[in-house]
Amino acid sequence: MKLPPEARAQLVDTLQASRVDGLLTASEVRAIAASFEISTGYVYRLAREGIAQRSRGSWLLTEQAVELYYEKRGRVSAVHAAMVDGVEKVPSLRQLQRAFATQLDNDERAFVRWGAAARRATSGTARWEARCRNAVWQTDHVKLGVPVAMTGFPRPKRLWMTYFIDCYSRMVMGWMVSVRESSDAVLEALRDAILIDTDAGSPQGGLPTVLMYDNGKTFVAEVIQQAAALLGFRTRPVSPYSPHKNGKVERCHQTISALALAEMPAWKNGPRDQRGRLYSDQAVDEQTLISQIAAAVRHYNFQRPHSAIGGQTPWECFSEDETALRVQHRSRLRFALRHRRLQTVQASGVYKHGGYYSAPELDSRVGDGLIVAWLRYDERSVDVYEPDGRFLCEATPVDEMTAPQVLESKRLQRVRQAQQTKRMRAALSRAEERYAPTNRPNGLDIVTRNTADPSPTATDRGDGLLEQLGLTEGLNEPWRPSE
C-alpha cells in the first residue's frame, strides 16, 4: 500500500518523536506496518531518515506553455514540439506531461480537450431546491425515441413531448405530445399543468411563481410572455448552452422514457444486434404511445419513490406542503393561453387558417371588430370574444358545417329577422297613430300632435271658438249636393 504524502509526513513526525523519547519498540513498529500494509523496514527507515528530499523540483508551467496548451487543444506532445522550436529552455516531454497533470485542474484540462460539457462533468455545482410547491417550474421539449405511425403522414415520425414539473416536489404538473416543437404545445401543456381536475385524476395544479426554460424560440415567443403577464407569473430563461441549469426536467424525461418506452421494440436505447442495429424498427400506434406515457406519468407522480425528496412520491411531497394554491378559472385560461387578434367580422364569418369560421352569434355582428383567439396548429375551431374580453362564441369552419347545422343556422336567422320585422311594424304603427291620427270609435275626440293630455272638453274640441265666429250653424247637418 502506497502512503499518501500527507499521511507519510504525519507518520514520520510521530515515529521520530517516539524515537527521541525512546518509546519506539519493535511491537509498535510491527503494528504500524500491519495497519498501513507496509514493511517493518520501511517504518524503521522513515523513523531514522524521514522523507527523502527530491533531487530536483517539478517544472513550473509558464503562461506561454498554458497558452500553447489551449492552442493545441490539450495535446502535450504538440505543445512540447512548439516549445522546442522556441528559444527558451524546455523540459522533457515526460516532465511537461507531469506538470500539466499536476498543475492544471481537472475541469480546465477537460474543457480544453472536450469542451463545456466535459467541464461540467468534472466540476462541482451547488444544488438548489425550491422553497415550496409551485414556487419554481421547469419546462422543456424532448423528442421521444420511438417511431410513431401517424394518420396523414407517409412515414413514421418521432413525436415531441412538452413537460412542466414542479421543482419542489418533482411533480409532473402537465404534459403534451405533439408532432413538432411549437408554442401551441407549450400553451396546451401549460393549461393542463395549471388546471386542477380531480375527476380526471389530476389533483395537482395552480399557478407557478417562476417558470424556467431554455432559450428555445417556442418559449420566448410573444404569446407565452403575454400569457405569463395575463395570468400573473414570471418567466426566467436559463443561460445559453446551459442545459444543466434546467436539469430537473431533463432528469425527469429520462425516468419517464424508461418507464413508458423501455418495453417498446423500436426504442432508440433498446437492445441492438452485433452490427449496432435495433432488433425491431416497427412503429407504434399513436394512441398506444399516449396511453403508455399517461400510465408512466401516473406511476411517476403517485407511486414511485423519489430519492431527491427523501423517498417520498412527488404527490406526497406536493400534498403535504401547505402553501396556498393560486387557482385560475377555465375561462381565464382559455383566453390567456391563445393567440389573439382584433378582426372585423365579414359576411362569411371571421377569416383564420386560410378559411372562414362562423357561428350563429356572428350573423348579427357583421362589420364589428371582435377578438379572435386561436391555436396555430388546431384548425377545429376558434374562440371569439367581445372587445372588452367577454366570451361570445366558438366558431367552426364554414366548409365543414353539416347540412343540419346549415339548416339550423338559417332557421335562427329567419327567426331573428321575423322578430326584427315585427318590431319594425309595431314601431311604424305607433308612429302613424301619433303623427297621422284618425277619428276614434264611440265618438271620442280627435288627438292631434300638439295635444299633450287629450280630454273630452269643449275647449279642447274648439267648439267655443266656432261659436264666437258664428260658424256653428249647419255644422251637424248632412251634406247635400247643391242644386
C-alpha positions in Angstrom: 0.0 0.0 0.0 1.4 3.4 -1.0 1.1 6.0 1.7 -0.4 9.4 0.7 2.1 12.3 1.1 0.1 13.8 4.0 -0.2 10.5 5.9 3.5 9.8 5.3 4.6 13.2 6.6 2.4 12.9 9.8 3.7 9.3 10.3 7.3 10.4 10.1 6.7 13.1 12.7 5.1 10.6 15.1 7.9 8.0 14.6 10.7 10.4 15.1 9.1 11.9 18.2 8.7 8.3 19.7 12.3 7.5 18.7 13.6 10.6 20.5 11.6 9.7 23.6 12.7 6.1 23.5 9.2 4.8 23.1 9.6 3.2 19.6 9.5 -0.5 20.3 9.6 -3.5 17.9 6.0 -4.4 18.7 4.8 -0.8 17.9 6.8 -0.9 14.6 5.1 -4.2 13.6 1.6 -2.8 14.5 2.2 0.3 12.4 3.5 -1.8 9.4 0.4 -4.1 9.6 -2.1 -1.2 9.8 -0.7 0.5 6.7 0.3 -2.7 4.9 4.0 -1.7 4.6 7.1 -3.5 5.7 8.7 -3.0 9.1 12.0 -2.0 7.4 10.2 0.9 5.7 8.9 2.0 9.1 12.4 1.9 10.6 13.7 3.9 7.6 11.0 6.5 8.0 11.8 6.8 11.7 15.6 7.1 11.0 15.8 9.1 7.8 12.4 10.7 7.4 11.2 11.7 3.9 13.9 11.9 1.3 14.1 15.2 -0.5 13.8 15.2 -4.2 17.0 16.0 -6.1 15.1 18.4 -8.3 11.7 20.1 -8.2 8.9 19.8 -10.8 9.0 22.2 -13.7 6.6 25.1 -13.2 4.2 25.9 -16.0 4.7 29.2 -17.7 2.0 31.4 -19.2 3.3 30.6 -22.7 3.0 26.9 -22.0 -0.6 27.3 -20.9 -1.4 29.4 -24.0 0.1 26.7 -26.2 -1.9 24.0 -24.3 -5.1 25.9 -25.2 -4.0 26.4 -28.7 -3.1 22.8 -29.3 -6.4 21.6 -27.6 -4.6 19.7 -24.8 -2.1 17.7 -26.9 1.0 17.9 -24.8 3.3 16.4 -27.4 2.3 19.3 -29.8 2.9 21.8 -27.0 6.4 20.3 -26.4 7.2 20.4 -30.1 6.2 24.0 -30.3 8.3 24.9 -27.2 11.3 23.1 -28.6 11.2 25.2 -31.7 11.3 28.3 -29.4 14.4 29.9 -27.9 13.7 29.2 -24.2 14.9 26.1 -22.4 12.2 23.4 -22.1 11.8 20.3 -20.0 11.4 16.8 -21.4 8.1 15.6 -22.7 7.5 13.4 -19.7 8.3 16.2 -17.3 6.0 18.5 -19.3 3.2 16.0 -19.1 3.6 15.6 -15.4 3.5 19.4 -15.0 0.2 19.8 -16.9 -1.3 16.8 -15.0 -0.4 18.2 -11.6 -0.6 22.0 -12.0 -3.8 22.3 -14.1 -7.2 21.4 -12.6 -9.3 18.5 -13.9 -12.1 20.8 -15.1 -9.7 23.0 -17.0 -8.0 20.1 -18.8 -11.4 18.6 -19.7 -12.6 21.9 -21.0 -9.6 22.4 -23.2 -9.8 18.9 -24.7 -13.6 18.2 -24.9 -15.5 21.4 -24.3 -18.0 22.8 -21.8 -19.9 19.6 -21.4 -16.8 17.8 -20.1 -16.0 20.7 -17.8 -19.5 20.4 -16.2 -19.0 16.7 -15.7 -15.6 17.2 -13.9 -16.6 20.3 -11.8 -18.8 20.6 -8.8 -22.0 22.6 -8.7 -24.2 23.9 -5.9 -27.5 22.1 -5.8 -30.6 24.3 -5.2 -34.1 23.5 -4.2 -37.4 25.4 -4.4 -38.7 26.7 -1.1 -42.3 25.5 -1.6 -44.7 23.9 -4.1 -45.4 25.9 -7.3 -42.5 28.3 -6.4 -40.5 27.3 -9.5 -41.5 25.3 -12.5 -39.2 24.0 -15.3 -40.2 23.1 -18.8 -38.6 21.7 -21.9 -39.3 19.9 -25.2 -37.9 16.4 -25.6 -38.0 14.1 -28.6 -39.4 10.7 -27.9 -37.2 7.8 -29.0 -39.8 5.6 -30.8 -41.2 5.9 -34.4 -45.0 6.5 -34.4 -47.4 5.8 -37.2 -49.5 9.0 -37.7 -52.6 9.5 -39.8 -51.8 11.8 -42.8 -48.0 11.1 -42.7 -46.5 8.6 -45.2 -43.6 7.7 -42.9 -43.5 7.1 -39.1 -42.4 10.2 -37.1 -40.8 10.7 -33.7 -43.1 12.9 -31.7 -42.2 15.7 -29.2 -43.3 15.9 -25.6 -43.5 19.0 -23.5 -43.2 18.8 -19.8 -43.9 21.1 -16.8 -42.6 19.9 -13.5 -42.6 21.4 -10.0 -39.0 21.8 -8.7 -40.1 21.4 -5.1 -41.9 18.1 -5.3 -40.7 16.8 -8.7 -44.4 16.5 -9.7 -45.2 16.3 -13.4 -47.7 19.1 -13.5 -48.7 18.8 -17.1 -47.6 17.4 -20.4 -48.4 17.4 -24.1 -47.4 15.2 -27.1 -47.2 17.0 -30.4 -45.8 16.4 -33.9 -43.5 19.4 -33.7 -42.0 21.9 -31.3 -44.4 24.7 -31.2 -45.9 27.4 -28.9 -49.2 25.6 -29.2 -47.8 22.6 -27.4 -46.4 24.9 -24.7 -49.8 26.6 -24.2 -51.8 23.3 -24.1 -49.3 21.7 -21.7 -49.4 24.8 -19.5 -53.2 24.7 -19.4 -53.0 21.1 -18.4 -50.5 22.0 -15.6 -52.5 24.8 -14.1 -56.0 23.3 -14.1 -57.0 21.2 -11.1 -59.2 18.3 -12.3 -59.7 15.7 -9.6 -62.2 13.8 -11.8 -59.6 13.2 -14.4 -57.0 12.1 -11.8 -55.1 15.4 -11.8 -55.4 16.9 -8.3 -52.2 18.9 -8.7 -52.2 22.3 -10.3 -52.3 26.1 -9.6 -50.2 28.9 -11.0 -46.4 29.0 -10.6 -44.4 31.9 -9.3 -41.5 31.5 -11.7 -41.3 29.5 -14.9 -37.8 28.4 -16.1 -37.0 27.3 -19.6 -34.2 27.3 -22.1 -33.9 29.9 -24.9 -35.9 28.0 -27.5 -38.0 30.2 -29.7 -41.2 28.4 -28.7 -40.7 29.5 -25.1 -39.5 33.1 -25.7 -42.5 33.6 -28.1 -44.6 36.7 -27.6 -47.8 34.6 -26.9 -46.0 32.8 -24.0 -44.8 36.1 -22.4 -48.3 37.6 -22.8 -49.8 34.6 -21.1 -47.4 35.0 -18.2 -48.4 38.6 -17.9 -52.2 37.9 -18.0 -52.0 35.0 -15.5 -49.5 36.6 -13.1 -46.3 34.6 -13.1 -42.7 35.4 -14.1 -40.6 33.8 -16.8 -36.8 33.2 -16.4 -34.8 31.8 -19.3 -31.6 30.0 -18.3 -28.2 30.9 -19.7 -27.5 29.9 -23.3 -25.9 26.5 -23.7 -26.5 25.6 -20.1 -29.0 22.7 -20.0 -27.7 21.7 -16.6 -29.5 24.7 -15.1 -32.7 23.2 -16.3 -31.6 19.8 -15.1 -34.6 18.7 -13.1 -36.9 18.4 -16.1 -34.1 16.8 -18.1 -33.7 14.1 -15.5 -37.5 13.7 -15.3 -37.5 12.9 -19.0 -35.0 10.1 -18.6 -37.2 8.5 -15.9 -40.5 8.9 -17.9 -38.8 7.5 -21.1 -37.5 4.4 -19.2 -41.0 3.8 -17.7 -43.0 4.3 -20.9 -40.8 3.4 -23.8 -38.4 0.7 -22.5 -40.7 -2.2 -23.4 -41.2 -1.0 -27.0 -39.0 -2.9 -29.5 -38.1 0.2 -31.5 -37.0 2.4 -28.6 -33.7 4.0 -29.6 -32.0 3.0 -26.3 -33.2 -0.6 -26.6 -31.0 -3.7 -27.2 -29.1 -3.9 -30.5 -27.5 -6.7 -32.6 -23.8 -7.0 -33.3 -24.0 -4.5 -36.1 -25.4 -1.9 -33.7 -28.9 -2.0 -35.2 -32.2 -2.3 -33.3 -33.8 -5.7 -33.4 -37.0 -4.1 -34.5 -38.0 -0.9 -36.2 -41.7 -1.4 -36.1 -43.6 1.8 -35.5 -46.1 2.0 -32.6 -49.7 3.4 -32.8 -50.3 7.0 -31.6 -52.9 6.0 -29.1 -50.7 3.3 -27.7 -47.9 5.7 -27.2 -50.1 8.3 -25.4 -51.6 5.7 -23.2 -48.2 4.3 -22.2 -46.9 7.8 -21.4 -50.0 8.6 -19.4 -49.6 5.4 -17.3 -45.9 6.3 -16.8 -46.7 9.8 -15.6 -49.3 8.5 -13.1 -46.8 5.9 -11.8 -44.1 8.6 -11.5 -46.4 11.0 -9.7 -48.3 8.8 -7.3 -46.4 5.5 -6.8 -42.6 5.9 -7.5 -40.5 7.0 -4.5 -38.1 9.8 -5.4 -34.6 9.9 -3.8 -34.2 13.7 -4.1 -37.2 14.3 -1.8 -36.5 11.8 0.9 -38.0 8.7 -0.6 -41.5 10.2 -0.9 -43.6 10.2 -4.0 -44.0 13.5 -5.8 -47.7 13.6 -4.8 -46.9 13.0 -1.1 -44.4 15.9 -1.2 -46.7 18.2 -3.1 -49.8 17.5 -1.0 -48.0 17.8 2.4 -46.9 21.3 1.7 -49.4 23.9 3.0 -48.6 26.7 0.6 -51.8 28.1 -0.9 -52.5 27.3 -4.5 -53.3 30.1 -6.9 -56.2 28.8 -8.9 -57.4 30.2 -12.2 -60.8 29.7 -13.8 -61.1 27.8 -17.1 -62.4 30.8 -18.9 -59.4 33.0 -18.0 -57.1 30.2 -19.1 -58.9 29.8 -22.3 -58.4 33.5 -23.2 -54.8 33.8 -21.9 -53.4 30.6 -23.5 -54.3 31.5 -27.1 -53.0 33.7 -29.9 -55.3 36.7 -30.1 -56.1 39.4 -32.7 -58.8 42.0 -33.3 -60.6 41.3 -36.5 -63.6 42.6 -38.4 -66.5 40.2 -38.8 -67.3 39.6 -42.5 -70.5 38.2 -44.0 -68.9 34.7 -44.1 -67.6 34.9 -40.6 -64.0 35.5 -39.3 -61.0 34.6 -41.5 -58.5 32.2 -40.0 -56.3 29.2 -41.1 -57.0 30.0 -44.7 -60.8 29.8 -44.4 -63.8 31.3 -42.7 -65.2 30.3 -39.3 -68.8 31.0 -38.4 -71.3 30.7 -35.6 -74.9 31.8 -35.2 -73.8 34.6 -32.9 -71.7 36.2 -35.7 -74.6 36.6 -38.2 -75.7 39.8 -36.5 -72.2 41.2 -35.9 -71.0 41.7 -39.5 -68.8 44.8 -39.6 -68.0 44.7 -35.8 -64.4 44.4 -34.5 -64.1 41.3 -32.3 -61.2 39.5 -30.7 -60.4 36.1 -32.3 -58.3 33.6 -30.3 -56.8 30.5 -31.8 -54.0 27.9 -31.8 -51.7 27.8 -34.8 -52.0 24.1 -35.5 -55.5 23.5 -34.3 -58.0 24.2 -37.1 -61.0 22.6 -35.5 -62.4 25.9 -34.0 -61.5 29.5 -32.9 -62.8 31.4 -30.0 -64.5 34.8 -30.5 -64.6 37.5 -27.7 -66.1 40.9 -27.3 -63.6 43.8 -27.4 -63.8 44.0 -23.6 -62.8 40.3 -23.2 -66.2 38.7 -22.7 -66.6 35.3 -24.4 -69.0 35.4 -27.3 -68.9 32.1 -29.1 -66.9 29.3 -30.5 -66.7 29.4 -34.3 -66.2 26.4 -36.5 -65.1 26.1 -40.2 -67.8 27.0 -42.7 -66.6 24.3 -45.1 -67.1 21.6 -42.5 -70.6 22.5 -41.5 -73.1 19.7 -41.9 -76.5 20.1 -43.6 -78.4 20.1 -40.2 -76.0 22.8 -38.9 -76.6 24.9 -42.0 -80.4 24.5 -41.8 -80.4 25.4 -38.1 -78.3 28.5 -38.8 -80.8 29.6 -41.5 -83.7 28.9 -39.2 -82.2 31.0 -36.4 -81.6 33.8 -39.0 -85.2 33.7 -40.1 -86.4 33.8 -36.5 -84.2 36.8 -35.8 -85.3 38.6 -39.0 -89.0 37.9 -38.2 -88.6 39.4 -34.7 -86.9 42.5 -36.3 -89.8 42.8 -38.8 -92.4 42.5 -36.1 -90.7 45.2 -34.0 -90.4 47.5 -37.1 -94.2 47.1 -37.9 -95.1 47.9 -34.3 -92.9 51.0 -34.3 -94.4 52.2 -37.6 -97.9 51.7 -36.3 -97.2 53.7 -33.2 -95.6 56.5 -35.3 -98.6 56.6 -37.7 -101.1 56.9 -34.8 -99.1 59.7 -33.4 -98.3 61.8 -36.5 -101.4 60.9 -38.7 -104.4 60.5 -36.3 -107.9 59.3 -37.3 -111.3 59.6 -35.6 -111.6 57.2 -32.8 -114.7 54.9 -32.3 -117.5 55.7 -29.8 -117.4 59.4 -30.5 -114.0 60.0 -28.8 -112.3 63.2 -29.7 -109.5 63.6 -32.3 -106.0 63.5 -30.9 -103.6 65.9 -32.5 -99.8 66.0 -32.4 -100.0 69.1 -30.2 -102.3 67.6 -27.6 -100.3 66.7 -24.6 -103.2 65.4 -22.5 -106.4 64.9 -24.6 -109.7 65.0 -22.7 -113.4 65.5 -23.9 -113.8 69.1 -23.1 -115.3 71.9 -25.3 -112.2 73.9 -25.1 -110.1 71.1 -26.4 -112.6 70.4 -29.2 -112.5 74.1 -30.3 -116.4 74.5 -30.1 -116.1 77.8 -28.2 -114.1 79.3 -30.9 -116.6 78.3 -33.6 -119.5 79.8 -31.6 -117.6 83.1 -31.2 -117.1 83.2 -35.0 -120.7 82.3 -35.8 -119.8 79.2 -37.7 -121.9 76.6 -35.8 -125.0 76.8 -38.0 -125.4 73.7 -40.1 -122.3 72.1 -38.6 -124.0 68.8 -37.8 -126.4 68.6 -40.8 -125.8 66.1 -43.5 -124.1 67.3 -46.7 -126.2 67.6 -49.8 -125.1 68.4 -53.3 -126.0 71.9 -54.5 -128.9 72.1 -56.8 
